[in-house]
């Protein structure tokens, strides 16, 4: 994990220095332990390593390292998680079933087909109610620690990677092999997206990049 995070650091410093400068120092062990205790389940080591590396972003850059998705500071990740947990606890079984009616898992059977789950831990955010996060409560064909998309608009949930480490490795490979589009937007700030597919939101790109998993392929 350390080696691939160093590669990500180097790429960001070279290509998106404003995002690199926006990364905060790593978080404390006490903060990680507090979040784990609130959730009631252990965090995968690679998620903790991500936050030891940098505790999210300071909030000055207009884009984030995860193909534009913002890297949430741990305290903000906790707030988002708590909001989803409260929703799960407040809704009746009927309410949750209705909200989850069109939810699905890609690959089939890997992610519980729910609108929300208190054991989905967000680490990236699109400022529109949607996340990348770590799944601590997978379905039968999934694995604890898999990285998934979830949120207000994310009915079709994909296993983006088997772990945070695997996700960062995939991300860095995309950057280093050139599947990246850095654009200057109308306000003068730069954005970070995939080159192929040519879309302006990473969670839309996920549906194309991992489409083969709909047939049961591996992440």
C-alpha positions in Angstrom: 0.0 0.0 0.0 2.8 2.4 0.8 4.4 2.1 -2.6 1.3 2.7 -4.6 0.3 5.7 -2.4 3.8 7.1 -3.1 3.1 6.7 -6.8 -0.2 8.5 -6.4 1.5 11.3 -4.5 4.1 11.7 -7.2 1.5 11.7 -10.0 -0.7 14.3 -8.3 2.3 16.6 -7.5 3.4 16.4 -11.1 0.0 16.7 -12.8 -2.4 18.3 -10.4 -0.3 20.2 -7.9 -3.4 22.1 -6.5 -4.9 18.7 -5.5 -1.6 17.5 -4.0 -1.3 20.7 -2.0 -4.9 20.3 -0.8 -4.2 16.9 0.9 -4.2 17.1 4.6 -1.6 15.4 6.9 -2.5 11.9 8.0 -5.1 11.3 10.7 -4.4 10.0 14.2 -4.8 6.4 15.4 -7.2 7.7 18.0 -9.5 9.2 15.4 -9.6 5.9 13.4 -10.3 3.9 16.6 -13.1 6.2 17.5 -14.8 5.8 14.1 -14.3 2.0 14.2 -15.9 1.9 17.7 -18.9 3.9 16.5 -19.4 1.6 13.5 -18.9 -1.5 15.6 -16.8 -3.3 13.0 -13.1 -3.3 12.3 -11.9 -1.2 9.3 -9.7 -2.9 6.7 -6.1 -2.1 7.1 -5.9 -0.5 3.6 -8.7 2.0 4.5 -6.7 2.9 7.7 -3.5 3.2 5.6 -5.3 5.6 3.2 -6.1 7.9 6.1 -2.7 7.6 7.7 -1.3 8.8 4.4 -3.6 11.8 4.1 -6.6 12.8 6.2 -8.7 13.8 3.1 -8.6 17.2 1.6 -8.5 20.7 3.1 -11.2 21.9 0.8 -9.4 24.5 -1.3 -9.1 22.6 -4.5 -12.1 22.3 -6.8 -11.5 18.7 -7.6 -10.4 15.5 -5.9 -7.9 12.7 -6.5 -10.4 10.0 -7.2 -11.2 11.1 -10.8 -12.7 14.2 -9.4 -14.4 12.8 -6.4 -13.3 14.6 -3.2 -11.3 12.7 -0.6 -13.3 13.1 2.6 -11.5 14.0 5.8 -12.2 11.3 8.4 -14.4 13.6 10.5 -16.5 14.4 7.4 -16.6 10.7 6.4 -18.0 10.1 9.9 -20.7 12.7 9.5 -21.8 11.3 6.2 -21.8 7.8 7.7 -23.8 8.9 10.7 -26.4 10.5 8.3 -26.8 7.2 6.5 -26.9 5.2 9.8 -29.6 7.5 11.1 -31.7 7.0 8.0 -31.4 3.2 8.3 -32.5 3.4 11.9 -35.4 5.8 11.3 -36.9 4.1 8.3 -39.3 1.3 8.6 -38.6 -2.0 6.9 -41.3 -1.1 4.4 -39.7 2.3 3.7 -36.3 0.7 3.1 -37.8 -2.0 0.9 -39.5 0.6 -1.2 -36.4 2.7 -1.6 -34.4 -0.4 -2.4 -36.8 -1.7 -5.0 -34.6 -0.9 -8.0 -31.2 -1.4 -6.3 -28.9 -4.1 -7.8 -25.5 -5.5 -7.3 -22.8 -5.8 -10.0 -21.4 -8.5 -10.0 -24.7 -10.2 -9.0 -24.7 -11.3 -5.4 -21.7 -9.2 -4.2 -23.5 -6.2 -2.7 -26.7 -6.2 -0.7 -29.3 -4.6 -2.9 -30.2 -1.8 -0.5 -30.6 1.9 -0.7 -28.5 2.4 2.4 -26.5 0.2 4.8 -25.0 1.4 8.1 -21.9 -0.7 7.3 -21.0 1.2 4.1 -18.1 3.6 5.1 -17.7 6.6 2.7 -14.3 8.0 1.8 -15.1 9.9 -1.4 -17.9 12.3 -2.2 -19.4 14.0 -5.3 -21.2 16.8 -3.4 -24.5 15.4 -4.8 -25.3 12.7 -2.2 -23.1 9.9 -3.7 -20.0 8.2 -2.6 -17.3 5.6 -3.0 -17.0 3.7 0.1 -15.9 0.5 1.8 -18.4 -2.3 2.3 -18.2 -4.0 5.7 -21.4 -6.0 5.1 -21.2 -7.6 1.7 -23.6 -10.1 0.2 -22.8 -13.8 -0.1 -20.6 -13.4 -3.3 -18.8 -10.2 -2.0 -15.9 -9.7 0.3 -15.5 -7.5 3.4 -13.6 -4.3 2.5 -14.7 -4.2 -1.2 -15.0 -0.7 -2.6 -18.4 0.2 -3.9 -20.5 3.2 -5.2 -23.5 4.1 -3.2 -25.8 7.1 -2.5 -28.9 9.0 -3.5 -28.5 8.3 -7.3 -26.6 5.0 -7.2 -29.2 2.3 -7.6 -26.9 0.1 -9.5 -24.0 -0.6 -7.2 -20.7 -1.9 -8.5 -17.7 -3.6 -6.9 -15.1 -1.1 -8.1 -12.3 -3.0 -6.4 -11.8 -5.8 -3.9 -10.1 -3.5 -1.4 -9.0 0.1 -1.0 -5.5 -1.0 -1.9 -6.7 -2.6 -5.1 -8.7 0.5 -5.9 -5.7 2.8 -5.5 -3.6 0.5 -7.6 -6.2 0.6 -10.3 -6.5 4.4 -10.1 -2.8 4.9 -10.4 -2.6 2.6 -13.4 -5.3 4.6 -15.1 -3.4 7.8 -14.4 0.0 6.4 -15.5 -1.2 4.8 -18.7 -3.0 8.0 -19.8 -6.7 7.3 -19.2 -7.1 10.7 -17.8 -8.6 14.0 -18.9 -7.5 17.2 -17.1 -9.6 20.1 -18.3 -9.7 23.8 -17.5 -13.3 24.7 -16.7 -15.2 28.0 -17.3 -14.2 29.2 -13.8 -10.5 28.6 -14.5 -10.2 25.6 -12.2 -9.1 22.3 -13.4 -11.2 19.1 -13.4 -10.1 15.5 -13.4 -12.0 12.8 -15.3 -11.5 9.6 -17.3 -10.5 10.0 -20.9 -12.3 6.9 -21.8 -15.2 7.0 -21.3 -15.4 10.7 -21.9 -17.8 11.6 -19.1 -17.8 14.3 -16.5 -18.6 12.3 -13.4 -16.7 9.3 -12.3 -19.7 7.4 -10.9 -21.1 7.6 -14.5 -17.8 6.3 -15.8 -18.0 3.3 -13.4 -21.1 2.0 -15.2 -19.0 1.8 -18.4 -15.6 0.8 -17.0 -17.0 -2.1 -15.1 -19.9 -3.1 -17.3 -18.6 -6.6 -17.9 -19.2 -7.4 -14.3 -23.0 -7.3 -15.0 -22.3 -10.9 -16.3 -20.5 -11.9 -13.1 -16.9 -10.9 -14.0 -14.4 -10.1 -11.3 -13.5 -6.7 -10.0 
